[in-house]
């Protein structure tokens, strides 16, 4: 889900003197969380992950959000929150300027030195492991519940989400039949990539009843004609943002690499919003159902 984002200041490149000065200038933040707690005020939160921000809204904690990252685009109200930059290019200055009590992110956030600076300024930093499982979604709900002081609401939300996830998994299992070979294409820029193992796309394909057409490597690789020919996918899966970046479906299919695939002959394409599809947030059951239903329709 690495769409185009404006880069934030990278404190990993700050001279040591400036970094130390930043901490000194933030000395007031050291006592700030304790003062908030004593005053009985709701904790101030920064969420760094579109999925984590979604959870905050579902828990009714949106008024506690003092900042979010640029992947936080849903619900629509999240777009107007103060932005701290792209999740992998955070700035300690930007985070601390918002005076949060807690920063909640995934293990994909960084750079690490920035998060260390934020911790050193007395702000709680909680990182949720991103392993592309349903447990990841549960951990996000629990983390926001703890940080926001809304643990009871988090338990109620988790119960609803668990039931929805069980229903989605049951729907996929009941379908049976042949599992389609699916290739995920990430093309938010001029250099399209395809996903292998240990990616959110790989996990979603499996949850939705498909098989990743590419194996033997983890992460992402450039999309090449050789890779397309050997993968031989029945279906191409991509994000709506990838289609927009190409200027529409027809221009997407016009890429010569795709012409080498069985999917091209049938124009078998499935698209979903990037955050919905790859975010591993509270809408994950919806993402799996929609992806699965589109797979089934294309195989009919």
C-alpha positions, 0 to 999 in steps of 0.5 A: 500500500505504498502510495505516493506520499510527501516525505516528512523530515527524517530525524535519522539524518539530523545531526546529533547536536540538533537531535539532543536540542530537540529533546531539550526543547521538548522537556515540557513533554516529559511531565505532560502525560502525567499532568493530563492523567492527574487532570482527568483528561482523555489521552491525546493520541497520534495513530500511525496506520490507516487501520489503527486510525479506523479503530480509533473512530470505531471506538469513539475516540476520534476526539482524542486524535491530535494527529494521524499519518498520511495512510489514514484516509478512512473514514473521510473525517480522518483526512482532515486530521493533522498529518505527521507524514508517511508512516515510514518517514516520520519526524520526531519534531512533527510528532512531539509538536502535537503533544501526544500522550501516546503514539500507536503504530505498527512495526512497519513505522519508522525510522526507529531513531525517530520513535526512540526520540519520541519515547525519550521525550516521555511519550508512550509508543506502542508498536503493533506487530504487522504479521498479516494475520487476524491476530494483527487486527485484534492487537490493533483493537486492543492497543487503541483501547488501552491507549485511549482508555476505552478497553471496555469498548474495545472488547465489545468491538472485538467480539463483533469483529471476531463474529464477522471474521468467522462468518467471512471465513465460513463463506470462503470455506463453503465455496469449495471448488478450484482455487484461482491463481492470483497475481497482485500488482502494486502499481501506484508509481511508474514501476509496477511490482508484484507480491511474493510471500510474507506480504499483506497481498499474499495473505489476502489472496489466501484468505479469499480462497485463491493461491498466489501465482508467484512463489519462491520469494518474499516481499515485492519484485519488479513486474517483468515479462518473464515473471508474468509468463511463468506465473500464469495467473487466472486473475490479476488483483490490484488496488483502485489507486493502481488503476487510477495511477495508470489512467483507467482500466484499459491503460492498465491492461495495455501494459505489455507484461500483462498480455502474457497472462491467462488473466489478460485473455479474459480481462480477469481483474479484481480491484479494491481500495488499497487501505481496505484490501491491504490495511488489515484493519476492522474492515478485513472481513469485508475485504475478504468477502468482496475479494472472494465473491469477485474471484468466484464470479470470474471463475464462473 
